Amino acid sequence: VAAQKCRKRKLNAILNLEEDVCNLQTQKESLKKEHSQCSKSINQIKQKLNNLYHDIFSRLRDDQGRPVNPHHYVIHCSSNGSVFIIPKQLAKSEQKQDNRKEQKQK
């Protein structure tokens, strides 16, 4: 009787584990779909941002009326909502300073 109960407990444990495996596989597939949708959305947003970036630079002109070169300038958005066009070298130096500040805070 004890052996029979032991075998039944073992069988129940196996069935529960198999059910857990099925549930986890379903959850995994669901997460894969969600990840795929998120990746697709991110790519669409990146494309829209890239198009906006190019549209903005196509309309910008310097003091002499010449187009602003997007290879030499970047669009910078500050924390207060202001938007600036700054030289890439200046943006890179600001990023380095920001990275140093973040590292010091850690």
MOVENWO-V585617 format. One record per residue. RES is the residue in one letter. SS is DSSP state (hx for helix, st for strand, lp for the rest). PSI is psi in radians with two decimals (none if undefined). BURIAL is I if it has 9 or more other C-alpha atoms within 8 Angstrom, else O. Layout:
RES&SS&PSI&BURIAL / RES&SS&PSI&BURIAL
This chain:
V&lp&-0.74&O / A&hx&-0.74&O / A&hx&-0.68&O / Q&hx&-0.75&O / K&hx&-0.68&O / C&hx&-0.79&O / R&hx&-0.67&O / K&hx&-0.76&O / R&hx&-0.73&O / K&hx&-0.76&O / L&hx&-0.73&O / N&hx&-0.70&O / A&hx&-0.74&O / I&hx&-0.77&O / L&hx&-0.71&O / N&hx&-0.70&O / L&hx&-0.69&O / E&hx&-0.69&O / E&hx&-0.73&O / D&hx&-0.72&O / V&hx&-0.77&O / C&hx&-0.77&O / N&hx&-0.72&O / L&hx&-0.64&O / Q&hx&-0.70&O / T&hx&-0.78&O / Q&hx&-0.70&O / K&hx&-0.79&O / E&hx&-0.72&O / S&hx&-0.75&O / L&hx&-0.63&O / K&hx&-0.76&O / K&hx&-0.78&O / E&hx&-0.74&O / H&hx&-0.75&O / S&hx&-0.76&O / Q&hx&-0.73&O / C&hx&-0.75&O / S&hx&-0.74&O / K&hx&-0.76&O / S&hx&-0.73&O / I&hx&-0.78&O / N&hx&-0.68&O / Q&hx&-0.74&O / I&hx&-0.71&O / K&hx&-0.73&O / Q&hx&-0.75&O / K&hx&-0.73&O / L&hx&-0.72&O / N&hx&-0.76&O / N&hx&-0.75&O / L&hx&-0.76&O / Y&hx&-0.84&I / H&hx&-0.66&I / D&hx&-0.75&O / I&hx&-0.85&O / F&hx&-0.50&I / S&hx&-0.38&O / R&hx&-0.25&O / L&lp&2.52&O / R&st&2.58&I / D&lp&-2.99&O / D&lp&-0.52&O / Q&lp&0.07&O / G&lp&0.11&O / R&lp&2.62&O / P&st&2.51&I / V&lp&2.28&I / N&lp&2.03&O / P&lp&-0.21&O / H&lp&-0.29&O / H&lp&-0.25&O / Y&st&2.74&I / V&st&2.76&I / I&st&2.21&I / H&st&2.19&I / C&st&2.12&O / S&lp&2.97&O / S&lp&-0.38&O / N&lp&0.06&O / G&lp&-0.06&O / S&lp&2.55&O / V&st&2.28&O / F&st&2.68&O / I&st&2.03&O / I&st&2.72&I / P&st&2.55&I / K&hx&-0.67&I / Q&hx&-0.69&O / L&hx&-0.70&O / A&hx&-0.70&I / K&hx&-0.71&O / S&hx&-0.63&O / E&hx&-0.69&O / Q&hx&-0.71&O / K&hx&-0.75&O / Q&hx&-0.75&O / D&hx&-0.73&O / N&hx&-0.71&O / R&hx&-0.75&O / K&hx&-0.76&O / E&hx&-0.73&O / Q&hx&-0.66&O / K&hx&-0.63&O / Q&hx&-0.49&O / K&lp&none&O
